């Protein structure tokens, strides 16, 4: 019985919603943003990224769905704020890879995708 539940949860990773969101996220980040850089491409990454991130962790830790979504929201809020700037600068000084983000508080609108992920 437990194996069936685990298998069903891992099937989330091959579900239409997860795969579609992942494709949109990758296409958007690696093509659309560079060719059509506008408000839509920025928001699309936020919505798709939050959904994919949440579903990925829910698939592996289904009994902590509430916690995953709360932590996801908190991390997103931190990431999209100016408070994450020093952490990003510190990481970039390691010269492993360069990461960046734009502080845009209107990105918080994407948090409305988290209840969708919960019920998905």
C-alpha positions in Angstrom: 0.0 0.0 0.0 2.8 2.4 0.9 4.6 1.6 -2.4 1.5 2.5 -4.4 1.3 5.9 -2.7 4.9 6.6 -3.3 4.6 5.6 -6.9 1.6 7.8 -7.3 3.4 10.8 -5.8 6.4 10.3 -8.0 4.1 10.2 -11.0 3.6 13.9 -10.3 6.9 14.5 -12.0 5.6 13.0 -15.3 2.2 14.7 -15.0 1.0 17.0 -17.8 0.9 20.0 -15.5 4.5 19.5 -14.2 6.0 18.7 -17.6 4.2 21.6 -19.3 5.3 24.0 -16.5 8.9 22.8 -16.7 9.0 23.2 -20.5 7.5 26.7 -20.2 10.1 27.6 -17.6 13.0 26.3 -19.6 11.8 27.9 -22.9 11.2 31.1 -21.2 14.5 31.3 -19.3 16.7 30.2 -22.2 14.8 31.7 -25.2 11.9 34.0 -24.6 13.6 36.2 -22.1 16.5 37.0 -24.4 14.3 37.5 -27.4 11.2 39.1 -26.0 12.4 40.6 -22.7 9.3 42.1 -21.2 7.0 42.0 -18.1 5.3 38.7 -19.4 8.5 36.8 -19.6 9.5 37.8 -16.1 6.2 36.8 -14.6 6.0 33.6 -16.6 9.3 32.4 -15.0 8.0 33.2 -11.5 4.7 31.3 -12.0 6.2 28.3 -13.7 9.2 28.2 -11.4 7.1 28.3 -8.2 4.8 25.6 -9.5 7.7 23.3 -10.7 9.7 23.8 -7.5 6.7 23.1 -5.3 5.5 20.0 -7.2 9.0 18.6 -7.3 9.4 18.6 -3.5 5.8 17.6 -2.9 6.5 14.5 -5.0 9.3 13.4 -2.7 7.9 14.6 0.6 4.1 14.4 0.2 3.3 14.4 3.9 4.9 17.8 4.3 3.0 19.6 1.6 2.0 22.5 3.8 5.5 23.1 5.0 6.9 22.9 1.5 4.5 25.5 0.2 5.1 27.8 3.2 8.9 27.5 2.9 8.6 28.0 -0.9 6.7 31.3 -0.3 9.2 32.5 2.3 12.2 31.7 0.1 10.6 33.4 -2.9 9.8 36.5 -0.9 13.4 36.6 0.4 14.9 35.9 -3.0 12.8 38.7 -4.6 13.7 41.2 -1.9 16.8 43.4 -1.6 17.7 41.4 1.5 19.1 38.5 -0.7 21.6 40.9 -2.4 24.5 40.2 0.0 24.0 36.5 -0.3 24.0 36.7 -4.1 27.1 38.9 -4.1 28.9 36.5 -1.7 28.0 33.5 -3.9 29.1 35.3 -7.1 32.4 36.1 -5.4 33.1 32.4 -5.3 33.3 32.5 -9.1 31.6 29.2 -9.6 28.7 30.5 -11.6 27.1 33.9 -11.7 23.6 34.3 -10.5 21.4 37.3 -10.5 17.8 38.5 -10.0 15.8 41.6 -10.3 14.1 43.1 -7.3 10.5 43.5 -8.4 7.9 43.3 -5.7 5.2 42.9 -8.3 6.6 39.4 -8.8 4.9 38.4 -5.5 1.7 38.0 -7.6 3.1 34.7 -8.6 2.6 33.4 -5.1 -1.1 32.7 -6.1 0.2 29.7 -8.0 1.0 27.9 -4.7 -2.6 27.0 -3.8 -2.9 25.6 -7.3 0.2 23.4 -6.6 -1.4 22.3 -3.3 -4.5 21.1 -5.0 -2.7 19.7 -8.0 
